[in-house]
């Protein structure tokens, strides 16, 4: 592939920026240690790069969406009267 062709492809494809452990921890409101653990046990989508672990925010958002639990509707909740 020629250099000019490579340049044209980059302009057509929007490249998503990678973020680090601290950014993901801040975004999810957890400690960086928790994010490190999640990567160790393959719980959260991530990329191993030389001397770094990186994430794509869109993949973290999709992961969160898949982890979302559906709550009960108000009509299914029965409160006991005292």
DSSP file (Angstrom, degrees, kcal/mol; ACC not computed):
  #  RESIDUE AA STRUCTURE BP1 BP2  ACC     N-H-->O    O-->H-N    N-H-->O    O-->H-N    TCO  KAPPA ALPHA  PHI   PSI    X-CA   Y-CA   Z-CA
    1    1 A X              0   0    0      0, 0.0     2,-0.1     0, 0.0     0, 0.0   0.000 360.0 360.0 360.0 133.2    0.0    0.0    0.0
    2    2 A X     >  -     0   0    0      1,-0.1     4,-2.2     4,-0.0     5,-0.2  -0.373 360.0-114.7 -75.2 156.7    1.4    3.4   -0.9
    3    3 A X  H  > S+     0   0    0      1,-0.2     4,-2.2     2,-0.2     5,-0.1   0.880 116.3  51.4 -59.5 -41.3    1.8    6.1    1.7
    4    4 A X  H  > S+     0   0    0      2,-0.2     4,-2.0     1,-0.2    -1,-0.2   0.865 109.1  50.8 -67.4 -35.0   -0.8    8.3    0.1
    5    5 A X  H  > S+     0   0    0      2,-0.2     4,-2.1     1,-0.2    -2,-0.2   0.913 109.8  50.7 -66.3 -41.7   -3.4    5.5    0.0
    6    6 A X  H  X S+     0   0    0     -4,-2.2     4,-1.9     1,-0.2    -2,-0.2   0.901 109.7  50.7 -60.7 -42.5   -2.7    4.8    3.7
    7    7 A X  H  X S+     0   0    0     -4,-2.2     4,-1.5     1,-0.2    -1,-0.2   0.894 108.9  51.3 -63.2 -41.6   -3.2    8.5    4.5
    8    8 A X  H  X S+     0   0    0     -4,-2.0     4,-1.6     1,-0.2    -1,-0.2   0.890 107.9  52.4 -64.0 -39.8   -6.5    8.5    2.6
    9    9 A X  H  X S+     0   0    0     -4,-2.1     4,-2.1     1,-0.2    -1,-0.2   0.914 106.5  53.5 -63.4 -42.2   -7.8    5.5    4.6
   10   10 A X  H  < S+     0   0    0     -4,-1.9     5,-0.2     1,-0.2    -1,-0.2   0.859 107.7  51.2 -61.6 -35.2   -6.9    7.2    7.9
   11   11 A X  H  < S+     0   0    0     -4,-1.5    -1,-0.2     1,-0.2    -2,-0.2   0.842 112.5  45.8 -70.9 -32.2   -9.0   10.2    6.9
   12   12 A X  H  < S+     0   0    0     -4,-1.6     2,-0.6    -3,-0.2    -2,-0.2   0.804 108.5  60.4 -80.5 -29.9  -12.0    8.0    6.0
   13   13 A X  S  < S-     0   0    0     -4,-2.1     2,-0.7    -5,-0.1    -1,-0.1  -0.882  81.4-137.8-104.4 119.9  -11.9    5.9    9.1
   14   14 A X        -     0   0    0     -2,-0.6     2,-0.5     1,-0.0    -3,-0.1  -0.663  19.8-144.6 -77.9 117.8  -12.3    7.7   12.4
   15   15 A X        -     0   0    0     -2,-0.7     2,-0.3    -5,-0.2    -1,-0.0  -0.713   9.4-135.3 -86.6 127.3   -9.7    6.1   14.8
   16   16 A X        -     0   0    0     -2,-0.5     2,-0.2     1,-0.1    -1,-0.0  -0.644  22.1-119.4 -82.7 136.6  -10.9    5.9   18.4
   17   17 A X        -     0   0    0     -2,-0.3    40,-0.5     1,-0.1     2,-0.2  -0.495  22.3-126.1 -75.5 141.3   -8.4    7.0   20.9
   18   18 A X  E     -A   56   0A   0     -2,-0.2     2,-0.3    38,-0.1    38,-0.2  -0.610  23.3-156.3 -83.0 147.9   -7.2    4.5   23.5
   19   19 A X  E     -A   55   0A   0     36,-2.7    36,-2.3    -2,-0.2     2,-0.1  -0.848  10.9-122.0-122.4 162.6   -7.5    5.4   27.2
   20   20 A X     >  -     0   0    0     -2,-0.3     4,-2.2    34,-0.2     5,-0.2  -0.281  32.5 -89.2 -99.4-178.1   -5.5    4.1   30.2
   21   21 A X  H  > S+     0   0    0     32,-0.4     4,-2.9     1,-0.2     5,-0.2   0.915 122.9  50.2 -56.0 -50.3   -6.3    2.4   33.5
   22   22 A X  H  > S+     0   0    0      1,-0.2     4,-2.7     2,-0.2    -1,-0.2   0.897 109.9  50.9 -61.5 -41.2   -6.7    5.6   35.5
   23   23 A X  H  > S+     0   0    0      2,-0.2     4,-2.4     1,-0.2    -1,-0.2   0.914 112.8  45.5 -62.8 -42.4   -9.1    7.0   32.9
   24   24 A X  H  X S+     0   0    0     -4,-2.2     4,-2.5     2,-0.2    -2,-0.2   0.909 112.2  51.8 -67.2 -41.5  -11.3    3.9   33.0
   25   25 A X  H  X>S+     0   0    0     -4,-2.9     5,-2.3     1,-0.2     4,-0.9   0.923 112.6  45.4 -60.9 -44.3  -11.2    3.8   36.8
   26   26 A X  H  <5S+     0   0    0     -4,-2.7     3,-0.4    -5,-0.2    -2,-0.2   0.919 112.8  51.0 -63.4 -43.4  -12.3    7.4   37.0
   27   27 A X  H  <5S+     0   0    0     -4,-2.4    -2,-0.2     1,-0.2    -1,-0.2   0.885 118.2  37.4 -61.9 -40.7  -15.0    6.8   34.3
   28   28 A X  H  <5S-     0   0    0     -4,-2.5    -1,-0.2    -5,-0.1    -2,-0.2   0.479 107.7-124.1 -91.4  -3.7  -16.4    3.7   36.2
   29   29 A X  T  <5S+     0   0    0     -4,-0.9     2,-0.3    -3,-0.4    -3,-0.2   0.914  72.0 116.0  58.9  46.1  -15.8    5.3   39.7
   30   30 A X  S   <S-     0   0    0     -5,-2.3    -1,-0.2    -6,-0.2     2,-0.1  -0.821  71.7 -87.2-130.5 172.6  -13.7    2.4   40.9
   31   31 A X     >  -     0   0    0     -2,-0.3     4,-1.6     1,-0.1     3,-0.5  -0.480  30.6-120.1 -80.3 153.6  -10.1    2.1   41.9
   32   32 A X  H  > S+     0   0    0      1,-0.2     4,-2.6     2,-0.2     5,-0.2   0.853 115.6  61.4 -57.6 -33.4   -7.3    1.5   39.4
   33   33 A X  H  > S+     0   0    0      1,-0.2     4,-2.2     2,-0.2    -1,-0.2   0.887 102.1  51.0 -60.3 -39.1   -6.5   -1.6   41.4
   34   34 A X  H  > S+     0   0    0     -3,-0.5     4,-2.7     2,-0.2    -1,-0.2   0.912 109.6  49.4 -64.5 -43.0  -10.0   -2.9   40.6
   35   35 A X  H  X S+     0   0    0     -4,-1.6     4,-2.1     2,-0.2    -2,-0.2   0.908 109.4  52.2 -64.8 -41.4   -9.5   -2.3   36.9
   36   36 A X  H  X S+     0   0    0     -4,-2.6     4,-2.2     2,-0.2    -1,-0.2   0.928 110.7  48.2 -57.8 -45.0   -6.1   -4.1   37.0
   37   37 A X  H  X S+     0   0    0     -4,-2.2     4,-2.2     1,-0.2    -2,-0.2   0.932 108.5  53.5 -61.3 -46.5   -7.8   -7.0   38.6
   38   38 A X  H  <>S+     0   0    0     -4,-2.7     5,-3.2     1,-0.2     6,-0.8   0.867 110.5  47.2 -58.3 -37.4  -10.6   -7.0   36.0
   39   39 A X  H ><5S+     0   0    0     -4,-2.1     3,-1.2     3,-0.2    -1,-0.2   0.890 108.8  55.3 -70.4 -37.3   -8.1   -7.1   33.2
   40   40 A X  H 3<5S+     0   0    0     -4,-2.2    -2,-0.2     1,-0.3    -1,-0.2   0.883 113.5  40.0 -61.5 -39.3   -6.2   -9.9   34.9
   41   41 A X  T 3<5S-     0   0    0     -4,-2.2    -1,-0.3    -5,-0.1    -2,-0.2   0.268 113.7-116.7 -95.4  11.5   -9.3  -12.1   35.1
   42   42 A X  T < 5S+     0   0    0     -3,-1.2    -3,-0.2    -5,-0.2    -4,-0.1   0.848  74.3 132.5  59.3  37.6  -10.4  -11.1   31.6
   43   43 A X      < +     0   0    0     -5,-3.2     2,-0.4    -6,-0.2    -4,-0.2   0.812  62.8  42.3 -86.9 -34.2  -13.6   -9.4   32.9
   44   44 A X  S    S-     0   0    0     -6,-0.8     2,-0.2    -9,-0.2    -1,-0.1  -0.902  93.9-103.7-117.9 141.7  -13.4   -6.1   31.1
   45   45 A X        +     0   0    0     -2,-0.4     2,-0.3    14,-0.2    11,-0.2  -0.446  58.2 146.9 -66.6 133.7  -12.5   -5.7   27.4
   46   46 A X        -     0   0    0     -2,-0.2     2,-0.4     9,-0.1     9,-0.2  -0.956  41.9-122.6-157.9 170.5   -8.9   -4.4   27.1
   47   47 A X  E     -B   54   0B   0      7,-2.8     7,-2.8    -2,-0.3     2,-0.7  -0.988  16.1-141.5-125.7 132.4   -5.7   -4.4   25.0
   48   48 A X  E     +B   53   0B   0     -2,-0.4     2,-0.3     5,-0.2     5,-0.2  -0.854  28.9 173.3 -91.8 118.6   -2.3   -5.4   26.1
   49   49 A X  E >   -B   52   0B   0      3,-3.1     3,-2.4    -2,-0.7     2,-0.2  -0.787  50.7 -66.4-115.2 163.7    0.3   -3.2   24.6
   50   50 A X  T 3  S-     0   0    0      1,-0.3     3,-0.1    -2,-0.3    -1,-0.0  -0.331 120.0 -13.7 -54.2 118.1    4.0   -3.1   25.4
   51   51 A X  T 3  S+     0   0    0     -2,-0.2     2,-0.3     1,-0.1    -1,-0.3   0.702 128.9  75.6  62.4  24.0    4.3   -1.9   29.0
   52   52 A X  E <   -B   49   0B   0     -3,-2.4    -3,-3.1     2,-0.0     2,-0.5  -0.993  63.4-144.0-160.0 152.3    0.6   -0.7   29.0
   53   53 A X  E     -B   48   0B   0     -2,-0.3   -32,-0.4    -5,-0.2     2,-0.3  -0.985  30.2-174.1-116.0 130.6   -3.0   -1.8   29.2
   54   54 A X  E     -B   47   0B   0     -7,-2.8    -7,-2.8    -2,-0.5     2,-0.3  -0.873   9.8-161.5-128.9 159.8   -5.4    0.2   27.1
   55   55 A X  E     -A   19   0A   0    -36,-2.3   -36,-2.7    -2,-0.3     2,-0.5  -0.928  18.7-132.8-135.2 155.2   -9.1    0.5   26.6
   56   56 A X  E >>  -A   18   0A   0     -2,-0.3     4,-2.0   -38,-0.2     3,-0.7  -0.970  19.4-142.3-107.2 126.3  -11.5    1.8   24.0
   57   57 A X  H 3> S+     0   0    0    -40,-0.5     4,-2.7    -2,-0.5     5,-0.2   0.857 100.3  57.1 -58.6 -37.2  -14.3    3.8   25.7
   58   58 A X  H 3> S+     0   0    0      1,-0.2     4,-2.2     2,-0.2    -1,-0.3   0.877 107.8  48.1 -62.4 -36.6  -16.9    2.5   23.2
   59   59 A X  H <> S+     0   0    0     -3,-0.7     4,-2.3     2,-0.2    -1,-0.2   0.865 110.6  50.7 -72.2 -35.6  -16.0   -1.1   24.2
   60   60 A X  H  X S+     0   0    0     -4,-2.0     4,-2.5     2,-0.2    -2,-0.2   0.916 111.0  49.6 -65.2 -42.3  -16.2   -0.2   27.9
   61   61 A X  H  X S+     0   0    0     -4,-2.7     4,-2.4     2,-0.2    -2,-0.2   0.917 111.6  48.0 -62.0 -43.7  -19.7    1.4   27.3
   62   62 A X  H  X S+     0   0    0     -4,-2.2     4,-2.2     2,-0.2    -1,-0.2   0.897 111.0  51.6 -63.2 -40.0  -20.9   -1.7   25.4
   63   63 A X  H  X S+     0   0    0     -4,-2.3     4,-1.5     2,-0.2    -2,-0.2   0.916 110.2  48.9 -61.6 -44.1  -19.5   -4.0   28.2
   64   64 A X  H  X S+     0   0    0     -4,-2.5     4,-0.9     1,-0.2    -2,-0.2   0.914 109.1  52.8 -61.9 -42.4  -21.4   -1.9   30.7
   65   65 A X  H >< S+     0   0    0     -4,-2.4     3,-0.7     1,-0.2    -1,-0.2   0.904 108.9  49.2 -61.0 -41.4  -24.6   -2.1   28.7
   66   66 A X  H 3< S+     0   0    0     -4,-2.2    -1,-0.2     1,-0.2    -2,-0.2   0.803 110.8  51.4 -67.8 -27.9  -24.3   -5.9   28.5
   67   67 A X  H 3< S+     0   0    0     -4,-1.5    -1,-0.2    -5,-0.2    -2,-0.2   0.596  83.7 117.1 -83.2 -11.2  -23.8   -6.0   32.3
   68   68 A X    <<  -     0   0    0     -4,-0.9     2,-0.4    -3,-0.7    -3,-0.0  -0.315  56.9-145.6 -61.8 134.3  -26.9   -3.9   33.0
   69   69 A X        -     0   0    0     -2,-0.0     2,-0.5     0, 0.0    -1,-0.1  -0.840  15.1-122.0-101.1 138.7  -29.5   -5.7   35.0
   70   70 A X        -     0   0    0     -2,-0.4     2,-0.1     1,-0.0     3,-0.1  -0.668  28.3-142.0 -80.3 128.2  -33.1   -5.0   34.3
   71   71 A X        -     0   0    0     -2,-0.5     2,-0.2     1,-0.1    -1,-0.0  -0.336  25.4 -92.1 -81.9 168.6  -34.9   -3.8   37.4
   72   72 A X        -     0   0    0     -2,-0.1    -1,-0.1     1,-0.1     2,-0.1  -0.498  40.8-111.2 -77.0 150.0  -38.4   -4.7   38.4
   73   73 A X    >   -     0   0    0     -2,-0.2     3,-1.6     1,-0.1     4,-0.5  -0.464  31.5-108.7 -75.1 157.5  -41.2   -2.5   37.3
   74   74 A X  G >  S+     0   0    0      1,-0.3     3,-1.0     2,-0.2    -1,-0.1   0.815 117.0  61.0 -57.1 -32.1  -43.0   -0.5   40.0
   75   75 A X  G 3  S+     0   0    0      1,-0.2    -1,-0.3     3,-0.0    -3,-0.0   0.719  99.5  55.7 -71.2 -20.4  -46.1   -2.7   39.7
   76   76 A X  G <  S+     0   0    0     -3,-1.6     2,-0.6     2,-0.0    -1,-0.2   0.537  86.8  93.8 -90.1  -5.2  -44.1   -5.9   40.6
   77   77 A X    <   -     0   0    0     -3,-1.0     2,-0.6    -4,-0.5     0, 0.0  -0.768  58.2-164.8 -90.9 124.1  -42.8   -4.5   43.9
   78   78 A X        -     0   0    0     -2,-0.6     2,-0.4     2,-0.0    -3,-0.0  -0.937   4.3-157.2-110.9 119.8  -45.0   -5.5   46.9
   79   79 A X        -     0   0    0     -2,-0.6     2,-0.3     1,-0.0    -2,-0.0  -0.799  17.6-126.7 -95.0 134.5  -44.3   -3.5   50.0
   80   80 A X        -     0   0    0     -2,-0.4     2,-0.4     1,-0.0    -1,-0.0  -0.614  21.5-133.5 -79.4 138.1  -45.3   -5.0   53.3
   81   81 A X              0   0    0     -2,-0.3    -1,-0.0     1,-0.1     0, 0.0  -0.730 360.0 360.0 -91.6 139.4  -47.6   -2.9   55.4
   82   82 A X              0   0    0     -2,-0.4    -1,-0.1     0, 0.0    -2,-0.0   0.389 360.0 360.0-119.2 360.0  -46.7   -2.5   59.1
